[in-house]
Amino acid sequence: MKKMLVLTTALGGLAVPAMAQEITVMGWGGAYSASQVEAYHKPFAEKTGTKVVSVDADNPATPIKAQVSAGNVTVDVASVEIADAVRLCDEGMIIPIDAASLPAGVDGVAAVDDFIEGTLTECMIPTDIFSTIVAFDASKFPEGAAPATIADFFDTAKFPGKRGLKKGAKATLEMALMADGVPAADVYATLETPEGLDRAFAKLDSIKKDAVFWEAGAQPPQLLADGEVSMTMGWNGRIYNAAVQDNKPFKIIWDGQVFEWEGYVIPKGAPNEATALEFVKFATSSEPLAKAAEHISYGPPRKSSAPLVGNVFGTDVPMSPNLPTSPENMTNALASSLDFWVDRDSELNERFNAWLSAN
């Protein structure tokens, strides 16, 4: 009997790793972190008894790299953009996660086939597909004369007012080229050439004197709310949340959107690695991903999650039409190129910063 008890306990330990009493998960703050707390943190705590402590950063990749480099890791799981995930993985800053170990979709499809093609990488499991878009304050424009295209964002003669511009090269350069008439399919081939890069910065020059630059995701809706800008680049979920929860007169222009994905990584040296992995498996399963999409309008990366997305949380308004991945919102959309930015992020941000500081 004693031997059987030991064997059962050992097998149980293999099947269900001992859970830490507490893990720390780093997010981006604001509405984004709030959606993950409701969809992932609270349900995981209820299921396992493990408390999930939420901490925020403007870009979690930065403190993760600093912590691992210093050998003082305090975060168990972090949400990072795909380009940062690949870079951190290549540098050995985050651990590989076997996608085959993830739970199947609710329809029984294996995880490796359930996630949207191309979103799974060696060290990151995606949680959402988000978009950089242009938004405007509808109260600033006469009815029937509101902006509707990415080109309108750069047309301050026809659509007067300050412009909120992301303080960084990524997405900003792509949108500038699309506004200048470059087809989405040709954007990265154009940006790879000196002439194309000059063209993007020339387009940015056309609104530089009217630009208000932002860095954190919470700033664009605040800039609109404060009347500092009439139009701004921003992340679609932040703008939508301000419109729905705070009843702001903000509208999204989907034309020219640049979409990408982000997800969870586990830093090398995470204090609670085993529990962190169980959290990632739980959070990126079909139902939690769909639940998160009901709290913030980012598209779930699992195909099996799409039919599970219901109404905007607490309302009778369907969420699906407000997701970047809805067909009607993808008519002139650009998928951010991972390969392009992994190779050129530092170089192009250096040029962007030089352009920013120039008269």
C-alpha positions as CSV (number, residue, x, y, z in Angstrom):
1,M,0.0,0.0,0.0
2,K,2.8,2.4,0.9
3,K,4.6,1.7,-2.4
4,M,1.4,2.2,-4.4
5,L,0.9,5.6,-2.6
6,V,4.4,6.7,-3.5
7,L,3.9,5.7,-7.1
8,T,0.6,7.4,-7.4
9,T,2.0,10.6,-6.0
10,A,5.0,10.5,-8.4
11,L,2.8,9.9,-11.4
12,G,0.5,12.7,-10.2
13,G,3.5,15.0,-10.0
14,L,4.4,14.2,-13.6
15,A,0.9,14.9,-14.8
16,V,0.2,18.0,-12.8
17,P,3.3,20.0,-11.8
18,A,3.2,21.5,-8.3
19,M,1.9,25.0,-8.6
20,A,3.6,28.0,-7.2
21,Q,1.5,30.0,-4.8
22,E,2.1,33.2,-6.9
23,I,3.3,34.2,-10.3
24,T,4.0,37.6,-11.8
25,V,2.8,38.4,-15.3
26,M,3.9,41.6,-17.0
27,G,1.6,43.3,-19.5
28,W,1.2,46.6,-21.4
29,G,-1.1,48.3,-18.9
30,G,-4.5,50.0,-19.4
31,A,-7.3,48.3,-21.2
32,Y,-4.9,45.6,-22.5
33,S,-3.8,44.4,-19.1
34,A,-7.4,44.7,-17.8
35,S,-8.6,42.3,-20.5
36,Q,-6.0,39.8,-19.6
37,V,-6.7,40.0,-15.9
38,E,-10.4,39.2,-16.6
39,A,-9.8,36.5,-19.2
40,Y,-6.6,34.8,-18.0
41,H,-5.5,35.9,-14.5
42,K,-8.7,35.5,-12.5
43,P,-9.9,32.2,-14.2
44,F,-6.4,30.7,-13.8
45,A,-6.3,31.7,-10.1
46,E,-9.8,30.2,-9.6
47,K,-8.8,27.0,-11.3
48,T,-5.4,26.4,-9.7
49,G,-5.3,28.4,-6.5
50,T,-2.2,30.3,-7.8
51,K,-2.4,34.1,-7.4
52,V,-1.5,36.1,-10.5
53,V,0.2,39.4,-9.8
54,S,-0.1,41.9,-12.7
55,V,2.6,44.4,-13.4
56,D,2.9,46.7,-16.4
57,A,5.5,48.3,-18.6
58,D,5.4,50.6,-21.7
59,N,7.2,47.7,-23.5
60,P,7.7,44.6,-21.5
61,A,10.6,43.4,-23.7
62,T,12.8,46.1,-22.3
63,P,12.7,45.2,-18.6
64,I,12.7,41.5,-19.4
65,K,16.0,41.9,-21.3
66,A,17.4,44.0,-18.4
67,Q,16.4,41.5,-15.8
68,V,17.8,38.4,-17.6
69,S,21.0,40.3,-18.4
70,A,21.4,41.2,-14.7
71,G,20.6,37.7,-13.5
72,N,17.7,39.1,-11.4
73,V,14.5,37.9,-12.9
74,T,11.3,38.8,-11.0
75,V,8.8,38.2,-13.8
76,D,7.4,34.8,-14.7
77,V,5.5,35.6,-17.9
78,A,5.5,38.6,-20.1
79,S,3.5,39.9,-23.1
80,V,5.7,41.0,-25.9
81,E,5.4,41.8,-29.6
82,I,6.4,39.2,-32.1
83,A,9.6,40.9,-33.4
84,D,10.8,41.4,-29.8
85,A,10.0,37.7,-29.0
86,V,12.1,36.5,-31.9
87,R,15.0,38.8,-31.0
88,L,14.9,37.8,-27.3
89,C,14.7,34.1,-28.3
90,D,17.7,34.5,-30.6
91,E,19.6,36.1,-27.7
92,G,18.7,33.3,-25.3
93,M,16.7,35.7,-23.0
94,I,13.5,33.6,-23.1
95,I,12.9,29.9,-23.1
96,P,11.5,27.8,-26.0
97,I,7.9,26.6,-25.6
98,D,6.9,23.4,-27.4
99,A,3.7,24.2,-29.3
100,A,2.9,20.5,-29.4
101,S,2.4,20.6,-25.6
102,L,-0.4,23.2,-25.9
103,P,-4.0,22.0,-25.4
104,A,-6.0,21.3,-28.6
105,G,-8.8,23.6,-29.7
106,V,-12.3,23.2,-28.4
107,D,-13.0,21.5,-31.8
108,G,-10.3,19.0,-31.2
109,V,-7.8,20.5,-33.7
110,A,-4.2,20.3,-32.6
111,A,-2.8,23.6,-31.4
112,V,-0.2,23.7,-34.1
113,D,-3.0,23.7,-36.7
114,D,-5.4,25.8,-34.7
115,F,-3.3,28.9,-34.5
116,I,-3.4,31.2,-37.5
117,E,-0.6,30.3,-39.8
118,G,2.8,32.0,-39.0
119,T,1.9,33.2,-35.6
120,L,3.5,30.4,-33.6
121,T,7.3,30.8,-33.0
122,E,9.9,29.0,-31.0
123,C,9.6,31.0,-27.8
124,M,6.3,32.8,-28.0
125,I,2.7,31.7,-27.9
126,P,0.4,34.4,-29.4
127,T,-2.5,35.8,-27.4
128,D,-4.0,38.4,-29.8
129,I,-3.8,40.1,-33.1
130,F,-3.9,43.9,-32.8
131,S,-3.6,46.7,-35.2
132,T,-2.1,50.1,-35.5
133,I,-4.8,52.3,-37.0
134,V,-5.8,55.9,-37.4
135,A,-8.6,57.3,-35.3
136,F,-10.4,60.6,-35.1
137,D,-12.7,62.6,-33.0
138,A,-16.0,62.7,-34.9
139,S,-17.0,65.9,-33.1
140,K,-14.2,67.8,-34.8
141,F,-15.5,67.2,-38.3
142,P,-18.8,68.1,-39.9
143,E,-21.3,65.3,-40.5
144,G,-20.7,63.7,-43.9
145,A,-17.2,65.2,-44.1
146,A,-15.2,62.9,-41.9
147,P,-11.9,61.4,-42.9
148,A,-12.1,57.8,-44.2
149,T,-8.7,56.8,-45.5
150,I,-5.1,56.7,-44.5
151,A,-4.3,59.4,-47.0
152,D,-6.8,61.7,-45.1
153,F,-4.6,61.4,-42.0
154,F,-1.8,63.2,-43.9
155,D,-4.1,65.8,-45.5
156,T,-4.2,68.7,-43.0
157,A,-5.6,71.1,-45.6
158,K,-8.8,69.1,-46.1
159,F,-8.9,67.8,-42.6
160,P,-7.3,70.4,-40.3
161,G,-6.0,69.7,-36.8
162,K,-3.0,68.3,-35.0
163,R,-2.0,64.7,-35.6
164,G,-0.9,62.2,-33.0
165,L,2.1,60.3,-34.4
166,K,3.7,57.2,-32.9
167,K,7.3,58.1,-31.7
168,G,8.9,55.2,-33.5
169,A,9.6,53.8,-37.0
170,K,7.5,50.6,-36.9
171,A,4.1,51.0,-38.5
172,T,4.7,54.7,-38.9
173,L,6.8,54.3,-42.0
174,E,4.5,51.7,-43.5
175,M,1.4,53.9,-43.0
176,A,3.3,56.9,-44.5
177,L,4.0,54.9,-47.7
178,M,0.4,53.6,-48.0
179,A,-0.9,57.2,-47.6
180,D,1.5,58.1,-50.4
181,G,-0.1,55.6,-52.7
182,V,2.1,52.5,-52.3
183,P,0.0,49.3,-52.4
184,A,0.1,47.3,-49.2
185,A,1.7,44.3,-51.1
186,D,4.6,46.6,-52.2
187,V,5.3,48.4,-48.9
188,Y,8.2,46.4,-47.6
189,A,9.9,46.0,-51.0
190,T,9.7,49.8,-51.2
191,L,11.0,50.4,-47.7
192,E,14.0,48.2,-48.5
193,T,15.3,50.7,-51.0
194,P,16.9,54.1,-50.2
195,E,14.4,55.8,-52.5
196,G,11.5,54.2,-50.7
197,L,12.8,55.1,-47.3
198,D,13.3,58.7,-48.4
199,R,9.7,58.7,-49.8
200,A,8.3,57.6,-46.4
201,F,10.2,60.3,-44.5
202,A,9.1,62.9,-47.1
203,K,5.5,62.0,-46.4
204,L,6.1,62.3,-42.7
205,D,7.7,65.7,-43.3
206,S,4.3,66.9,-44.7
207,I,2.7,66.6,-41.2
208,K,5.7,67.1,-38.9
209,K,4.8,70.6,-37.9
210,D,1.4,69.4,-36.9
211,A,2.5,66.3,-35.1
212,V,2.2,65.5,-31.4
213,F,4.3,62.4,-30.7
214,W,3.3,59.6,-28.3
215,E,5.1,56.6,-26.8
216,A,2.7,54.7,-24.5
217,G,-0.5,53.1,-25.7
218,A,-2.7,55.0,-23.3
219,Q,-1.7,58.4,-24.8
220,P,-3.6,58.4,-28.2
221,P,-7.1,58.2,-26.7
222,Q,-6.0,60.8,-24.1
223,L,-4.7,63.1,-26.8
224,L,-8.1,62.9,-28.6
225,A,-10.0,63.3,-25.3
226,D,-8.0,66.4,-24.3
227,G,-8.5,68.0,-27.8
228,E,-4.7,68.1,-28.4
229,V,-5.2,66.3,-31.7
230,S,-8.1,65.8,-34.0
231,M,-6.6,62.5,-35.5
232,T,-4.1,60.1,-34.2
233,M,-2.3,56.8,-34.9
234,G,-3.1,54.4,-32.1
235,W,-3.7,50.8,-31.2
236,N,-7.2,49.8,-32.1
237,G,-8.1,48.2,-28.8
238,R,-7.2,51.4,-26.8
239,I,-9.3,53.6,-29.1
240,Y,-12.3,51.2,-29.1
241,N,-12.2,50.9,-25.4
242,A,-12.3,54.7,-25.0
243,A,-15.3,54.9,-27.4
244,V,-17.3,52.1,-25.7
245,Q,-16.5,52.4,-22.1
246,D,-16.0,56.2,-21.9
247,N,-18.5,57.1,-24.6
248,K,-16.0,59.2,-26.4
249,P,-16.9,60.2,-30.0
250,F,-13.9,58.3,-31.5
251,K,-14.0,56.5,-34.8
252,I,-11.5,54.1,-36.3
253,I,-10.3,54.3,-39.9
254,W,-9.4,50.7,-40.8
255,D,-8.0,51.7,-44.2
256,G,-4.2,51.3,-44.1
257,Q,-4.2,49.4,-40.8
258,V,-0.9,47.6,-39.9
259,F,-1.7,44.4,-38.0
260,E,0.6,42.2,-36.0
261,W,0.5,39.9,-33.0
262,E,1.9,39.6,-29.6
263,G,1.9,36.9,-27.0
264,Y,3.4,35.3,-23.9
265,V,7.0,34.5,-23.3
266,I,8.8,33.0,-20.2
267,P,12.0,34.8,-19.3
268,K,15.1,32.6,-18.8
269,G,15.5,32.3,-15.1
270,A,11.8,32.9,-14.3
271,P,11.4,32.1,-10.6
272,N,8.3,29.9,-11.2
273,E,9.0,28.4,-14.6
274,A,6.8,25.3,-14.3
275,T,3.7,27.3,-13.2
276,A,4.4,30.0,-15.7
277,L,4.2,27.3,-18.5
278,E,0.9,26.1,-17.1
279,F,-0.4,29.6,-17.1
280,V,0.6,30.1,-20.8
281,K,-1.1,26.9,-21.8
282,F,-4.3,27.9,-20.0
283,A,-4.3,31.5,-21.3
284,T,-3.8,30.6,-24.9
285,S,-6.5,27.9,-25.0
286,S,-9.6,28.5,-27.1
287,E,-12.1,29.9,-24.5
288,P,-9.8,32.3,-22.6
289,L,-8.6,33.8,-25.9
290,A,-12.2,34.4,-27.0
291,K,-13.1,35.9,-23.6
292,A,-10.2,38.3,-23.9
293,A,-11.6,39.5,-27.3
294,E,-14.9,40.4,-25.6
295,H,-13.0,42.8,-23.3
296,I,-10.8,44.4,-25.9
297,S,-11.1,44.4,-29.6
298,Y,-8.0,42.4,-30.5
299,G,-8.5,39.3,-32.7
300,P,-7.9,35.9,-31.1
301,P,-5.1,34.0,-32.9
302,R,-6.7,30.6,-32.6
303,K,-9.2,29.7,-35.3
304,S,-11.3,27.7,-32.8
305,S,-11.7,30.9,-30.7
306,A,-13.5,33.0,-33.4
307,P,-16.9,31.4,-33.1
308,L,-16.8,31.7,-29.3
309,V,-16.4,35.5,-29.3
310,G,-19.6,36.9,-28.1
311,N,-20.8,40.5,-27.4
312,V,-18.7,43.3,-26.1
313,F,-18.5,42.6,-22.3
314,G,-21.6,43.8,-20.5
315,T,-23.5,44.8,-23.6
316,D,-25.6,43.3,-26.4
317,V,-23.2,44.6,-29.1
318,P,-21.4,41.9,-31.1
319,M,-17.6,42.2,-30.8
320,S,-16.6,40.4,-34.0
321,P,-17.2,43.3,-36.4
322,N,-14.8,45.4,-34.4
323,L,-11.9,43.1,-34.6
324,P,-8.9,43.8,-36.9
325,T,-9.3,40.3,-38.4
326,S,-12.9,40.8,-39.5
327,P,-13.1,40.5,-43.3
328,E,-14.6,44.0,-43.7
329,N,-11.7,45.6,-41.9
330,M,-9.0,43.8,-43.9
331,T,-9.7,45.3,-47.4
332,N,-6.6,47.5,-47.3
333,A,-4.5,46.0,-44.5
334,L,-0.9,45.3,-44.1
335,A,0.6,42.4,-42.0
336,S,3.7,43.7,-40.2
337,S,6.7,41.9,-41.5
338,L,8.6,40.1,-38.8
339,D,11.6,39.5,-41.0
340,F,11.9,43.1,-42.1
341,W,11.8,44.5,-38.5
342,V,14.1,41.9,-36.9
343,D,16.8,43.0,-39.4
344,R,16.2,46.7,-39.5
345,D,14.6,47.8,-36.2
346,S,17.7,49.5,-34.7
347,E,18.8,51.1,-38.0
348,L,15.4,52.6,-38.9
349,N,14.7,53.8,-35.4
350,E,18.0,55.6,-35.4
351,R,17.1,57.3,-38.6
352,F,13.6,58.1,-37.2
353,N,15.1,59.7,-34.1
354,A,17.5,61.7,-36.2
355,W,14.5,62.9,-38.3
356,L,12.6,63.7,-35.1
357,S,15.4,65.9,-33.8
358,A,16.1,67.7,-37.1
359,N,14.6,71.1,-37.7
